[in-house]
Amino acid sequence: MPELPEVETTVRGLAPVLEGRRIRRVQLRRPDLRRPMPQDLGQRLTGATVTALGRRAKYGLIDTDRGDTMIFHLGMSGRWRVDPTELLPHDHLILETEEGRVIALNDPRRFGSVDLVPTTEVGEWPAFKALGPEPLGPHFTADHLKAMLAGRVASIKLLLLDQRIVAGLGNIYVCEALYESRISPKRAGGSVSKPRLARLVAAVHEVLDAAIEAGGSSLRDYARPDGELGYFSKQFKVYGREGEPCECGGTVARYTEGGRSTFWCPKCQR
């Protein structure tokens, strides 16, 4: 599944094509993805001007001058294709600007989604209402984590994947951030000291910033809107590296918890 850096890279790639542009044509090539598309999507977007693009957790946001925000999720295999030379069978939603630029939402597995809500109500949208702070925002701090993790006996790894604690962090980058901060993913969340949580917050920033700069990971079907694959996966220190040497001299291990694989170094992560 595309993670936060992939979605951020996608939004940044779409901005030069859409921001400030008027949408002259909307084509829905199927009525649903993971759930039905808004029935009035074409009516509300046709003729509207895109005023801003953004991201919340793993969702992309496209604001218009009509007071609407289109919220998209890339699901397991979704990506936007910019100025395709031909439409593919899994290009399910097509937007064309007055300048003739075309973007196509391609989603072979159809686990993604498209919603349209009033911009003033985005914060109260059900999927957003209970979300914690953005991991790259000012409210994701050691103090916040200490308060949210107090008394918790669940592993720090599982707790960081709880979207109510921090929004948008996924399995890959949690593994990498815990490694960079040298915290064992098995450690009870409530037992991690505030100084170590401060290192963790810094590591989350470092790992996500590096991934966004690199263009996202190239796992599975993800591609940036311009068609270039990301390459951050080549920089992973532990993720997907079971049995390989760690830079500390230990060996990267893997275990399964909560249905997800966790990669870590038992020697240097305590």
HELIX and SHEET records of a PDB file:
HELIX    1   1 LEU A    4  LEU A   18  1                                  15    
HELIX    2   2 LEU A   41  LEU A   45  1                                   5    
HELIX    3   3 THR A  119  GLU A  124  5                                   6    
HELIX    4   4 PRO A  126  LYS A  129  1                                   4    
HELIX    5   5 ALA A  142  LEU A  149  1                                   8    
HELIX    6   6 ILE A  156  LEU A  160  1                                   5    
HELIX    7   7 ASN A  171  GLU A  180  1                                  10    
HELIX    8   8 GLY A  189  SER A  191  5                                   3    
HELIX    9   9 LYS A  194  ALA A  214  1                                  21    
HELIX   10  10 PHE A  232  GLN A  235  5                                   4    
SHEET    1   A 4 ILE A  23  LEU A  28  0                                        
SHEET    2   A 4 ASP A  91  THR A  97 -1                                        
SHEET    3   A 4 VAL A 102  ASN A 106 -1                                        
SHEET    4   A 4 ARG A  79  VAL A  82 -1                                        
SHEET    1   B 4 VAL A  50  ARG A  56  0                                        
SHEET    2   B 4 TYR A  59  THR A  64 -1                                        
SHEET    3   B 4 ASP A  68  HIS A  73 -1                                        
SHEET    4   B 4 SER A 113  PRO A 118 -1                                        
SHEET    1   C 2 ALA A 253  GLU A 257  0                                        
SHEET    2   C 2 ARG A 260  TRP A 264 -1                                        
END                                                                             
